[in-house]
Amino acid sequence: MNHALIVDDDADSAATLRELVAGTDYTVAVAHTLRDARRQIALQQPDVVLLDLQLPDGSGMDLFGDGELLANSEVVLITGHASLETSVQALRLGAADYLVKPVSPRHLNGVLSRLMKPAALNAEVADLAAGLAAQGHFGPLWGQSVPMLRVYEQISRVAGTSVAVFITGESGTGKELVAQTVHELSRRRTQPFLAVNCGAISPNLIESEIFGHEKGSFTGAERQHLGFFERASGGTLFLDEITEMPLDLQVKLLRVLETGRFMRVGSTQSQDADVRLVAATNRSPQQAVADGKLREDLLYRLNVFPIEVPPLRDRPSDIPLLAEHFLKAVGIQEGRARRFTPAALRQLQGQPWPGNVRELRNAVQRAYVMADDDTVDGQWLPGAAPAAPVAAVDDADAPPAASVKPANGARHASAAEGVVVPIGASMAEAERALILATLRHYKNQKERVASVLGISLKTLYNRLREYAADDAGARPGK
């Protein structure tokens, strides 16, 4: 049977905790001072220590300085309030989690149910490190460059704690994969990992989606709805593009992070928020604050442990490894293996990749489809020699124009198809013309259009929304 040690100078609080823990699979001992705690640990090594920081003969932090005293014990801090300082303390000390007084039985049971020996977590990190050395990947993340090794080290350090993680990086760098890896190495791995794109939810519905709502709380609320906090209970909630969340909802999210509790829309009863929060943005957080897209106080609360994912252009040595990984994956999916020529891999390394890993993956998939045999050369990869112009200007009075051939024009379009862009047009105008023409050609099949253009489906939808808004603004009376 597991053994728990409660270290708390408040006799009533210690007695309550003892009753709660005794109802689980634990034997329990109680200490009211540091001296008592050291004696209890010497008598029987606890599996978990529920540790109050404020004690009569010093701080609970002093136990962490006693060499190997807690080497085989998990530590859960007991605090009067959840704060940024508490989170940072928990991380620095190596605590597994922290509980806020008065301790919720449900929250306590959740913490105790997911405790693991530090040695077990260290062994899993070691297994991932072995995979990195042998195959070039750390879980679902691929790459052996120095910038990625730094990301892996950060993940290894923070995953076993309960603190909030804030991931930054350009679109397509793999921020969600970083969040998944943090979750898979955490004590919450057996519980849900729920990823939410804050920019993909209607502003009118986002509060209900995140916190849930009661039946009849607003028009159309015909039944009770569980929000993301409840659906991810016990696990990890990943809030992607956090800067797209409305500011009034950011205030409510901040309150949840500070109190550990939330309420469904239309409810008067608060509930425990038993989730590990990981947030991400493709913006500079400081610039988002300056632009009024992110509350400064929320940034401080989220940015307990920042991880910056490097763009692909800063790790060109990883490009061949990533490209071959993607080519192998699509080959397995399609039932036919193909390989890159050395020249094709060098060609890939020479590209700037503004869309990062996502753009590289799309380019590899497109090249696989276009390959004539089992070898993928550079003909259908970015950086290939440009095709001859295929469009002409019929109007003699029209300004000179540049013609742009669709990306897969040789296989999917006739020789007469193309896009005419007047000289002097902006890049945004040229991009719009190409996107809309490709959309027409493929009869509004958006997934196929995104693949052909080498962009993500999310980027395509964002562009189409922008064009619709521009068109609406240009109409009379708008």
The 8 nearest C-alpha neighbors of each residue, nearest first, counted from 0:
[[1, 25, 24, 2, 26, 46, 3, 23],
 [2, 0, 25, 46, 26, 24, 3, 45],
 [1, 3, 26, 45, 25, 46, 27, 0],
 [4, 2, 27, 47, 45, 48, 46, 26],
 [3, 5, 48, 28, 29, 27, 45, 49],
 [6, 4, 29, 49, 48, 30, 7, 28],
 [7, 5, 30, 50, 31, 51, 29, 49],
 [6, 8, 31, 51, 9, 13, 5, 30],
 [7, 9, 31, 54, 10, 32, 6, 55],
 [10, 8, 12, 7, 11, 13, 31, 14],
 [9, 11, 13, 12, 8, 14, 7, 31],
 [12, 10, 14, 13, 9, 15, 16, 8],
 [11, 13, 15, 9, 14, 10, 16, 7],
 [14, 12, 16, 10, 11, 15, 7, 17],
 [13, 15, 17, 11, 16, 12, 10, 18],
 [16, 14, 12, 18, 17, 13, 11, 19],
 [17, 15, 19, 13, 18, 14, 20, 12],
 [16, 18, 14, 20, 15, 19, 21, 13],
 [19, 17, 21, 15, 16, 20, 14, 22],
 [18, 20, 16, 17, 22, 21, 15, 104],
 [21, 19, 17, 22, 23, 18, 16, 25],
 [22, 20, 18, 23, 19, 17, 25, 26],
 [21, 23, 20, 19, 18, 24, 25, 17],
 [22, 24, 21, 20, 25, 19, 108, 26],
 [23, 25, 0, 1, 22, 26, 21, 20],
 [26, 24, 1, 2, 23, 21, 0, 3],
 [25, 27, 2, 3, 21, 1, 0, 24],
 [28, 26, 3, 4, 2, 25, 21, 17],
 [27, 29, 4, 5, 3, 30, 26, 39],
 [30, 28, 5, 4, 6, 31, 27, 13],
 [29, 31, 6, 36, 35, 32, 5, 7],
 [30, 32, 8, 7, 6, 35, 29, 33],
 [33, 31, 35, 34, 30, 54, 36, 55],
 [34, 32, 36, 35, 37, 56, 57, 54],
 [35, 33, 37, 32, 36, 38, 56, 30],
 [34, 36, 38, 32, 30, 33, 37, 39],
 [37, 35, 33, 39, 30, 38, 34, 40],
 [36, 38, 40, 34, 39, 35, 41, 33],
 [37, 39, 41, 35, 36, 40, 42, 34],
 [40, 38, 42, 36, 41, 37, 43, 35],
 [39, 41, 44, 37, 43, 42, 38, 36],
 [42, 40, 38, 39, 43, 37, 44, 68],
 [41, 43, 39, 40, 38, 44, 37, 45],
 [44, 42, 40, 41, 45, 39, 2, 38],
 [43, 45, 40, 41, 46, 42, 72, 2],
 [46, 44, 2, 3, 47, 72, 4, 43],
 [45, 47, 72, 2, 3, 1, 73, 44],
 [46, 48, 73, 3, 45, 72, 74, 4],
 [49, 47, 74, 4, 50, 3, 5, 75],
 [50, 48, 5, 75, 76, 6, 74, 4],
 [49, 51, 76, 6, 77, 48, 75, 52],
 [50, 52, 77, 7, 53, 6, 76, 59],
 [51, 53, 59, 58, 50, 54, 60, 77],
 [52, 54, 58, 51, 59, 57, 55, 8],
 [53, 55, 57, 58, 56, 8, 32, 52],
 [56, 54, 57, 32, 8, 53, 33, 58],
 [57, 55, 54, 32, 33, 58, 34, 53],
 [58, 56, 54, 55, 59, 53, 33, 61],
 [59, 57, 60, 52, 53, 54, 61, 56],
 [58, 60, 52, 61, 62, 51, 53, 50],
 [59, 61, 58, 62, 63, 52, 64, 92],
 [62, 60, 59, 64, 63, 58, 65, 57],
 [63, 61, 64, 60, 65, 59, 68, 33],
 [64, 62, 61, 65, 60, 92, 69, 66],
 [63, 65, 61, 62, 66, 60, 68, 67],
 [66, 64, 62, 63, 68, 67, 61, 69],
 [65, 67, 68, 64, 63, 69, 70, 62],
 [66, 68, 70, 69, 65, 71, 63, 64],
 [67, 69, 65, 66, 70, 62, 40, 63],
 [70, 68, 72, 71, 67, 63, 73, 62],
 [69, 71, 67, 72, 68, 117, 66, 73],
 [72, 70, 69, 117, 116, 73, 46, 118],
 [73, 71, 46, 69, 47, 70, 45, 74],
 [72, 74, 47, 46, 95, 48, 116, 75],
 [75, 73, 48, 94, 47, 95, 49, 72],
 [76, 74, 96, 49, 97, 95, 94, 50],
 [75, 77, 97, 50, 49, 51, 98, 78],
 [76, 78, 51, 98, 50, 97, 99, 49],
 [79, 77, 99, 80, 100, 98, 76, 51],
 [78, 80, 100, 99, 77, 81, 101, 98],
 [81, 79, 78, 99, 82, 100, 258, 257],
 [82, 80, 257, 258, 99, 85, 78, 79],
 [83, 81, 85, 84, 257, 80, 86, 300],
 [82, 84, 86, 85, 300, 87, 81, 303],
 [83, 85, 87, 82, 86, 88, 81, 89],
 [86, 84, 88, 82, 83, 87, 89, 81],
 [87, 85, 89, 83, 88, 84, 162, 90],
 [86, 88, 84, 90, 89, 85, 91, 83],
 [89, 87, 85, 91, 90, 86, 92, 84],
 [88, 90, 94, 86, 92, 87, 91, 93],
 [91, 89, 87, 93, 88, 92, 160, 94],
 [92, 90, 88, 93, 89, 87, 94, 86],
 [93, 91, 89, 90, 94, 88, 63, 60],
 [92, 94, 90, 91, 89, 95, 160, 74],
 [95, 93, 89, 74, 92, 96, 75, 90],
 [94, 96, 160, 75, 74, 73, 161, 93],
 [97, 95, 75, 161, 94, 160, 76, 89],
 [96, 98, 76, 75, 77, 99, 78, 95],
 [99, 97, 77, 76, 78, 102, 100, 96],
 [98, 100, 78, 80, 79, 102, 101, 77],
 [101, 99, 102, 79, 78, 98, 80, 77],
 [100, 102, 99, 103, 79, 12, 98, 78],
 [103, 101, 100, 99, 98, 104, 107, 106],
 [102, 104, 106, 105, 107, 101, 100, 271],
 [105, 103, 107, 106, 108, 102, 19, 109],
 [106, 104, 108, 103, 107, 109, 271, 102],
 [105, 107, 109, 103, 108, 104, 110, 273],
 [108, 106, 104, 110, 109, 105, 103, 111],
 [109, 107, 111, 105, 110, 106, 112, 104],
 [108, 110, 106, 112, 107, 111, 105, 113],
 [111, 109, 107, 108, 112, 113, 106, 114],
 [112, 110, 108, 114, 109, 113, 107, 47],
 [113, 111, 109, 110, 114, 108, 107, 115],
 [112, 114, 186, 111, 110, 187, 115, 109],
 [115, 113, 111, 112, 186, 110, 116, 73],
 [116, 114, 117, 113, 186, 119, 120, 73],
 [115, 117, 118, 119, 71, 73, 72, 120],
 [118, 116, 120, 119, 121, 115, 71, 73],
 [117, 119, 121, 116, 120, 122, 71, 115],
 [120, 118, 122, 116, 121, 117, 123, 115],
 [119, 121, 123, 117, 122, 118, 124, 116],
 [122, 120, 118, 124, 119, 123, 125, 117],
 [121, 123, 125, 119, 120, 124, 118, 126],
 [124, 122, 126, 120, 125, 121, 127, 119],
 [123, 125, 121, 127, 126, 122, 128, 120],
 [124, 126, 128, 122, 123, 127, 121, 129],
 [127, 125, 123, 129, 128, 124, 122, 130],
 [128, 126, 130, 124, 129, 137, 125, 138],
 [129, 127, 125, 131, 130, 126, 124, 132],
 [128, 130, 126, 132, 131, 127, 133, 125],
 [131, 129, 127, 133, 128, 132, 134, 136],
 [132, 130, 135, 136, 128, 137, 129, 134],
 [131, 133, 129, 130, 135, 134, 128, 136],
 [134, 132, 130, 131, 135, 129, 136, 128],
 [135, 133, 131, 130, 136, 132, 129, 137],
 [136, 134, 131, 142, 143, 132, 141, 133],
 [135, 137, 141, 131, 140, 134, 142, 138],
 [138, 136, 140, 131, 127, 139, 141, 130],
 [137, 139, 140, 136, 127, 180, 130, 141],
 [138, 140, 137, 141, 176, 136, 180, 177],
 [141, 139, 137, 136, 138, 176, 142, 177],
 [142, 140, 136, 135, 137, 321, 139, 143],
 [141, 143, 317, 135, 144, 136, 147, 140],
 [144, 142, 135, 147, 148, 317, 145, 141],
 [143, 145, 147, 146, 142, 314, 148, 317],
 [144, 146, 148, 147, 149, 143, 314, 150],
 [147, 145, 149, 148, 144, 309, 150, 314],
 [148, 146, 150, 149, 144, 145, 142, 151],
 [149, 147, 145, 151, 150, 146, 152, 144],
 [148, 150, 152, 147, 146, 151, 153, 145],
 [151, 149, 147, 153, 148, 152, 154, 146],
 [152, 150, 148, 154, 153, 149, 155, 147],
 [151, 153, 149, 155, 150, 154, 148, 156],
 [154, 152, 150, 156, 155, 151, 157, 149],
 [155, 153, 151, 157, 156, 152, 158, 181],
 [154, 156, 152, 153, 158, 157, 151, 124],
 [157, 155, 153, 154, 158, 152, 159, 160],
 [156, 158, 154, 160, 159, 155, 153, 90],
 [159, 157, 181, 185, 160, 184, 154, 155],
 [158, 160, 185, 157, 186, 95, 184, 161],
 [161, 159, 95, 157, 158, 162, 90, 96],
 [160, 162, 96, 95, 275, 163, 159, 158],
 [163, 161, 86, 160, 164, 90, 303, 275],
 [162, 164, 276, 277, 303, 301, 304, 275],
 [163, 165, 277, 304, 305, 303, 278, 302],
 [166, 164, 305, 278, 302, 279, 301, 277],
 [167, 165, 279, 306, 307, 305, 278, 174],
 [168, 166, 307, 280, 279, 281, 308, 306],
 [169, 167, 308, 281, 307, 172, 309, 170],
 [168, 170, 281, 172, 171, 310, 167, 282],
 [171, 169, 281, 172, 354, 168, 355, 173],
 [170, 172, 357, 355, 356, 173, 354, 169],
 [173, 171, 356, 355, 170, 310, 169, 174],
 [174, 172, 176, 175, 171, 177, 356, 308],
 [173, 175, 177, 176, 172, 178, 166, 308],
 [174, 176, 178, 177, 173, 179, 239, 194],
 [177, 175, 179, 173, 178, 174, 180, 139],
 [176, 178, 174, 180, 175, 179, 181, 173],
 [179, 177, 175, 181, 176, 180, 182, 174],
 [180, 178, 176, 182, 181, 177, 183, 175],
 [181, 179, 183, 177, 182, 178, 176, 184],
 [180, 182, 158, 178, 184, 179, 183, 154],
 [181, 183, 179, 185, 180, 184, 188, 178],
 [184, 182, 188, 180, 185, 181, 179, 187],
 [185, 183, 181, 182, 158, 180, 159, 188],
 [186, 184, 159, 158, 182, 187, 183, 188],
 [185, 187, 113, 188, 114, 159, 115, 184],
 [188, 186, 234, 185, 190, 189, 113, 233],
 [187, 189, 183, 190, 186, 185, 182, 184],
 [190, 188, 187, 191, 234, 186, 183, 113],
 [189, 191, 234, 188, 187, 233, 192, 231],
 [192, 190, 234, 231, 193, 235, 189, 233],
 [191, 193, 235, 234, 236, 231, 194, 190],
 [192, 194, 236, 231, 237, 191, 235, 195],
 [195, 193, 237, 236, 238, 192, 196, 239],
 [196, 194, 238, 239, 237, 197, 193, 236],
 [197, 195, 239, 198, 199, 240, 238, 194],
 [198, 196, 199, 244, 240, 243, 200, 241],
 [199, 197, 243, 196, 200, 240, 244, 241],
 [198, 200, 196, 197, 201, 195, 243, 457],
 [201, 199, 198, 205, 197, 202, 204, 196],
 [200, 202, 203, 204, 205, 199, 198, 197],
 [203, 201, 205, 204, 200, 245, 244, 206],
 [204, 202, 201, 205, 206, 200, 207, 245],
 [205, 203, 201, 207, 202, 206, 208, 200],
 [204, 206, 208, 202, 207, 200, 203, 201],
 [207, 205, 209, 208, 204, 210, 248, 211],
 [206, 208, 211, 210, 204, 205, 212, 209],
 [209, 207, 226, 205, 206, 211, 210, 204],
 [208, 210, 226, 227, 206, 207, 211, 205],
 [209, 211, 226, 263, 207, 208, 206, 228],
 [226, 212, 210, 225, 207, 263, 224, 208],
 [213, 211, 264, 263, 224, 207, 223, 265],
 [214, 212, 223, 216, 265, 215, 264, 266],
 [213, 215, 222, 223, 220, 221, 216, 212],
 [214, 216, 220, 217, 221, 213, 218, 222],
 [215, 217, 265, 213, 214, 220, 264, 212],
 [218, 216, 215, 220, 219, 265, 214, 213],
 [219, 217, 220, 215, 216, 221, 214, 222],
 [218, 220, 221, 217, 215, 216, 222, 214],
 [221, 219, 215, 214, 217, 222, 218, 216],
 [222, 220, 214, 219, 215, 223, 218, 213],
 [223, 221, 214, 220, 224, 213, 215, 212],
 [222, 224, 213, 214, 212, 225, 221, 220],
 [223, 225, 211, 212, 222, 226, 213, 214],
 [226, 224, 211, 229, 230, 223, 212, 227],
 [211, 227, 225, 210, 209, 208, 228, 229],
 [226, 228, 209, 230, 229, 231, 210, 208],
 [229, 227, 231, 226, 230, 232, 210, 209],
 [230, 228, 232, 231, 227, 226, 225, 272],
 [229, 231, 227, 232, 228, 226, 225, 191],
 [232, 230, 234, 191, 228, 229, 227, 193],
 [233, 231, 229, 273, 234, 274, 230, 228],
 [232, 234, 273, 274, 190, 231, 187, 109],
 [233, 235, 190, 191, 187, 231, 274, 232],
 [236, 234, 275, 192, 274, 276, 231, 193],
 [235, 237, 193, 276, 231, 275, 192, 277],
 [238, 236, 194, 277, 278, 193, 195, 239],
 [239, 237, 278, 195, 241, 196, 194, 277],
 [238, 240, 196, 279, 241, 278, 195, 197],
 [241, 239, 280, 242, 279, 197, 243, 196],
 [240, 242, 243, 239, 244, 280, 238, 197],
 [243, 241, 293, 240, 244, 292, 280, 287],
 [244, 242, 198, 241, 240, 197, 245, 292],
 [243, 245, 242, 241, 197, 246, 249, 248],
 [246, 244, 248, 247, 249, 243, 202, 242],
 [245, 247, 249, 248, 244, 250, 294, 293],
 [248, 246, 250, 249, 245, 251, 244, 252],
 [247, 249, 251, 250, 246, 245, 252, 206],
 [248, 250, 246, 252, 247, 251, 253, 245],
 [251, 249, 253, 248, 247, 252, 254, 246],
 [252, 250, 254, 248, 253, 249, 255, 247],
 [251, 253, 249, 255, 254, 250, 248, 256],
 [254, 252, 256, 250, 251, 255, 297, 249],
 [253, 255, 251, 257, 252, 256, 258, 250],
 [256, 254, 252, 259, 260, 258, 253, 257],
 [255, 257, 253, 254, 259, 258, 252, 300],
 [256, 258, 254, 255, 81, 259, 82, 253],
 [259, 257, 255, 260, 256, 254, 81, 80],
 [258, 260, 255, 272, 256, 257, 271, 261],
 [261, 259, 271, 272, 255, 270, 258, 269],
 [262, 260, 269, 270, 255, 272, 271, 263],
 [263, 261, 269, 266, 270, 268, 264, 210],
 [262, 264, 212, 211, 210, 266, 265, 213],
 [263, 265, 212, 266, 211, 207, 213, 262],
 [264, 266, 216, 213, 212, 263, 267, 215],
 [267, 265, 263, 268, 264, 262, 213, 212],
 [268, 266, 269, 265, 262, 263, 264, 270],
 [267, 269, 266, 262, 270, 263, 261, 265],
 [270, 268, 262, 261, 260, 267, 271, 263],
 [271, 269, 260, 261, 262, 272, 268, 259],
 [270, 272, 260, 273, 259, 261, 269, 106],
 [273, 271, 260, 259, 274, 228, 270, 261],
 [272, 274, 232, 233, 271, 106, 275, 259],
 [275, 273, 234, 235, 233, 232, 272, 276],
 [274, 276, 235, 236, 234, 161, 163, 277],
 [277, 275, 236, 163, 235, 274, 237, 278],
 [276, 278, 237, 164, 163, 165, 236, 238],
 [279, 277, 238, 165, 237, 239, 166, 241],
 [280, 278, 166, 239, 167, 165, 240, 241],
 [279, 281, 240, 167, 282, 241, 239, 242],
 [280, 282, 169, 168, 170, 167, 240, 283],
 [283, 281, 280, 284, 287, 169, 167, 286],
 [282, 284, 286, 285, 287, 281, 167, 280],
 [285, 283, 287, 286, 282, 288, 298, 293],
 [284, 286, 288, 287, 283, 289, 295, 282],
 [285, 287, 289, 283, 288, 284, 290, 282],
 [288, 286, 292, 284, 290, 285, 289, 293],
 [289, 287, 293, 285, 291, 286, 290, 292],
 [288, 290, 286, 287, 291, 285, 292, 293],
 [291, 289, 287, 288, 292, 286, 293, 285],
 [290, 292, 288, 289, 293, 287, 294, 246],
 [293, 291, 287, 242, 290, 288, 294, 243],
 [294, 292, 288, 242, 287, 291, 295, 298],
 [295, 293, 297, 296, 288, 298, 292, 291],
 [294, 296, 298, 297, 288, 293, 299, 285],
 [297, 295, 299, 298, 294, 300, 253, 293],
 [298, 296, 300, 294, 299, 295, 253, 301],
 [299, 297, 295, 301, 296, 300, 302, 294],
 [300, 298, 296, 302, 297, 301, 295, 303],
 [299, 301, 297, 298, 302, 83, 296, 303],
 [302, 300, 298, 299, 303, 163, 165, 297],
 [301, 303, 165, 299, 304, 305, 298, 300],
 [304, 302, 301, 163, 164, 305, 300, 87],
 [303, 305, 164, 302, 165, 163, 306, 162],
 [306, 304, 165, 302, 166, 164, 303, 307],
 [307, 305, 166, 165, 167, 308, 304, 150],
 [306, 308, 167, 168, 166, 309, 305, 150],
 [307, 309, 168, 167, 306, 172, 310, 174],
 [310, 308, 307, 313, 168, 311, 146, 172],
 [311, 309, 312, 313, 172, 355, 169, 308],
 [310, 312, 355, 313, 314, 356, 315, 309],
 [311, 313, 310, 314, 315, 351, 352, 355],
 [314, 312, 311, 310, 315, 309, 146, 316],
 [313, 315, 311, 316, 312, 317, 144, 146],
 [316, 314, 317, 318, 312, 348, 313, 311],
 [315, 317, 314, 318, 144, 319, 348, 320],
 [318, 316, 142, 315, 320, 314, 319, 321],
 [317, 319, 321, 315, 320, 316, 322, 348],
 [320, 318, 322, 321, 344, 317, 323, 316],
 [321, 319, 317, 323, 318, 322, 324, 142],
 [322, 320, 324, 318, 319, 323, 317, 325],
 [323, 321, 319, 325, 324, 320, 318, 326],
 [322, 324, 326, 320, 325, 321, 327, 319],
 [323, 325, 321, 327, 322, 326, 320, 328],
 [326, 324, 328, 322, 327, 323, 360, 321],
 [327, 325, 323, 329, 328, 324, 330, 322],
 [326, 328, 330, 324, 325, 329, 323, 331],
 [329, 327, 325, 331, 330, 326, 324, 332],
 [328, 330, 332, 326, 331, 327, 333, 325],
 [331, 329, 336, 327, 335, 333, 332, 328],
 [332, 330, 334, 328, 329, 333, 327, 335],
 [331, 333, 329, 330, 334, 328, 335, 327],
 [332, 334, 330, 331, 335, 329, 336, 328],
 [335, 333, 331, 332, 330, 336, 329, 328],
 [334, 336, 330, 333, 331, 337, 332, 373],
 [337, 335, 330, 327, 331, 334, 373, 338],
 [338, 336, 373, 374, 330, 335, 375, 339],
 [339, 337, 374, 375, 373, 340, 336, 326],
 [340, 338, 375, 374, 343, 376, 341, 344],
 [339, 341, 343, 342, 376, 375, 344, 374],
 [342, 340, 344, 343, 339, 345, 376, 346],
 [341, 343, 345, 340, 344, 346, 377, 376],
 [344, 342, 377, 346, 376, 340, 345, 341],
 [343, 345, 347, 341, 346, 342, 319, 348],
 [346, 344, 348, 342, 347, 343, 341, 349],
 [345, 347, 343, 349, 344, 348, 342, 382],
 [348, 346, 344, 349, 345, 350, 343, 318],
 [349, 347, 345, 346, 350, 315, 318, 344],
 [348, 350, 346, 347, 345, 351, 382, 315],
 [349, 351, 348, 347, 352, 382, 346, 381],
 [350, 352, 312, 353, 349, 311, 348, 355],
 [353, 351, 355, 354, 350, 312, 358, 311],
 [352, 354, 355, 351, 358, 312, 311, 310],
 [355, 353, 358, 352, 171, 357, 170, 356],
 [354, 356, 352, 311, 171, 353, 358, 172],
 [357, 355, 359, 358, 172, 171, 360, 311],
 [356, 358, 171, 360, 359, 355, 354, 361],
 [357, 359, 354, 361, 356, 355, 360, 453],
 [360, 358, 356, 362, 357, 361, 363, 355],
 [359, 361, 357, 363, 358, 362, 325, 356],
 [362, 360, 358, 364, 359, 363, 453, 365],
 [361, 363, 359, 365, 360, 364, 453, 366],
 [364, 362, 366, 360, 365, 361, 367, 359],
 [365, 363, 367, 361, 366, 362, 360, 368],
 [364, 366, 362, 368, 367, 363, 361, 369],
 [367, 365, 369, 363, 379, 368, 364, 370],
 [368, 366, 364, 370, 365, 369, 363, 375],
 [367, 369, 365, 366, 370, 364, 371, 363],
 [368, 370, 366, 367, 365, 371, 379, 410],
 [369, 371, 367, 375, 372, 368, 366, 374],
 [372, 370, 369, 373, 374, 375, 368, 367],
 [373, 371, 374, 370, 375, 337, 369, 367],
 [372, 374, 337, 338, 375, 336, 371, 370],
 [373, 375, 338, 372, 337, 339, 376, 340],
 [376, 374, 339, 370, 338, 340, 367, 373],
 [377, 375, 343, 340, 378, 339, 374, 342],
 [376, 378, 343, 380, 379, 383, 346, 375],
 [379, 377, 383, 376, 380, 384, 366, 375],
 [378, 380, 366, 377, 383, 381, 369, 376],
 [379, 381, 377, 378, 383, 366, 382, 362],
 [382, 380, 383, 379, 347, 350, 362, 377],
 [381, 383, 380, 384, 346, 350, 347, 377],
 [384, 382, 381, 378, 380, 377, 385, 379],
 [383, 385, 382, 386, 378, 381, 377, 387],
 [386, 384, 383, 387, 382, 388, 404, 378],
 [387, 385, 388, 384, 404, 389, 383, 403],
 [386, 388, 389, 385, 404, 402, 403, 384],
 [389, 387, 402, 390, 386, 403, 404, 401],
 [388, 390, 417, 415, 387, 414, 402, 404],
 [391, 389, 417, 402, 388, 415, 419, 416],
 [390, 392, 393, 389, 402, 419, 388, 400],
 [391, 393, 394, 390, 395, 400, 397, 419],
 [392, 394, 395, 391, 397, 396, 390, 419],
 [395, 393, 397, 396, 392, 398, 391, 399],
 [394, 396, 397, 393, 392, 398, 399, 391],
 [397, 395, 394, 398, 393, 399, 392, 400],
 [396, 398, 394, 395, 399, 392, 393, 400],
 [399, 397, 421, 400, 396, 422, 395, 394],
 [400, 398, 422, 421, 397, 401, 392, 420],
 [399, 401, 421, 422, 420, 419, 398, 402],
 [402, 400, 420, 419, 421, 422, 403, 399],
 [401, 403, 419, 418, 390, 388, 420, 417],
 [402, 404, 418, 417, 405, 401, 419, 388],
 [403, 405, 417, 408, 406, 402, 418, 389],
 [406, 404, 408, 407, 403, 417, 437, 412],
 [407, 405, 408, 451, 452, 404, 409, 379],
 [408, 406, 405, 409, 410, 411, 451, 412],
 [407, 409, 412, 405, 411, 410, 406, 404],
 [410, 408, 407, 411, 412, 413, 414, 406],
 [409, 411, 408, 407, 412, 369, 413, 406],
 [412, 410, 408, 409, 407, 413, 405, 441],
 [413, 411, 408, 410, 409, 416, 414, 407],
 [412, 414, 415, 416, 411, 408, 409, 410],
 [413, 415, 416, 389, 412, 409, 408, 417],
 [416, 414, 413, 389, 390, 417, 412, 391],
 [415, 417, 414, 413, 412, 390, 389, 418],
 [418, 416, 404, 390, 403, 389, 402, 419],
 [417, 419, 403, 402, 433, 420, 404, 436],
 [418, 420, 402, 401, 400, 421, 417, 403],
 [419, 421, 400, 401, 429, 402, 418, 422],
 [422, 420, 400, 424, 399, 423, 398, 401],
 [423, 421, 400, 424, 399, 420, 401, 398],
 [422, 424, 421, 425, 420, 400, 398, 399],
 [425, 423, 422, 421, 428, 429, 426, 420],
 [424, 426, 428, 427, 429, 423, 430, 422],
 [425, 427, 429, 428, 430, 424, 431, 423],
 [426, 428, 430, 425, 429, 431, 424, 432],
 [429, 427, 431, 425, 426, 430, 424, 432],
 [430, 428, 426, 432, 431, 427, 420, 433],
 [429, 431, 427, 433, 428, 432, 426, 434],
 [430, 432, 428, 434, 429, 433, 435, 427],
 [431, 433, 429, 435, 430, 434, 436, 428],
 [434, 432, 430, 436, 431, 435, 437, 429],
 [433, 435, 431, 437, 436, 432, 438, 430],
 [436, 434, 438, 432, 437, 433, 431, 439],
 [437, 435, 439, 433, 438, 434, 432, 440],
 [438, 436, 440, 434, 439, 435, 433, 441],
 [437, 439, 435, 443, 436, 441, 440, 434],
 [440, 438, 442, 436, 437, 441, 443, 435],
 [439, 441, 437, 438, 442, 436, 443, 412],
 [440, 442, 438, 439, 443, 444, 437, 448],
 [441, 443, 439, 440, 444, 438, 437, 445],
 [444, 442, 438, 445, 441, 439, 440, 448],
 [445, 443, 447, 442, 441, 446, 448, 438],
 [444, 446, 448, 447, 443, 449, 438, 456],
 [447, 445, 449, 448, 444, 456, 450, 455],
 [446, 448, 450, 445, 449, 444, 451, 441],
 [447, 449, 445, 451, 450, 446, 438, 452],
 [450, 448, 454, 452, 446, 447, 456, 451],
 [449, 451, 453, 447, 448, 452, 361, 446],
 [452, 450, 448, 453, 449, 406, 447, 407],
 [453, 451, 449, 450, 454, 448, 406, 434],
 [452, 454, 450, 361, 451, 358, 449, 362],
 [455, 453, 449, 452, 358, 450, 458, 456],
 [456, 454, 458, 457, 449, 459, 453, 357],
 [455, 457, 459, 458, 449, 446, 460, 454],
 [456, 458, 460, 455, 459, 461, 454, 462],
 [459, 457, 461, 455, 456, 460, 462, 454],
 [460, 458, 456, 462, 461, 457, 463, 449],
 [459, 461, 463, 457, 462, 458, 464, 456],
 [462, 460, 458, 464, 459, 463, 457, 465],
 [461, 463, 465, 459, 464, 460, 458, 466],
 [464, 462, 466, 460, 465, 461, 467, 459],
 [465, 463, 467, 461, 462, 466, 468, 460],
 [466, 464, 462, 468, 463, 467, 469, 461],
 [465, 467, 469, 463, 468, 464, 470, 462],
 [468, 466, 464, 470, 469, 465, 471, 463],
 [467, 469, 471, 465, 466, 470, 472, 464],
 [470, 468, 466, 472, 467, 471, 465, 473],
 [469, 471, 467, 473, 472, 468, 466, 474],
 [472, 470, 468, 473, 469, 474, 467, 477],
 [473, 471, 469, 477, 470, 474, 468, 475],
 [472, 474, 470, 471, 469, 475, 477, 468],
 [475, 473, 471, 472, 477, 476, 470, 469],
 [476, 474, 477, 473, 472, 471, 470, 469],
 [475, 477, 474, 472, 473, 471, 470, 469],
 [476, 472, 475, 474, 471, 473, 470, 468]]
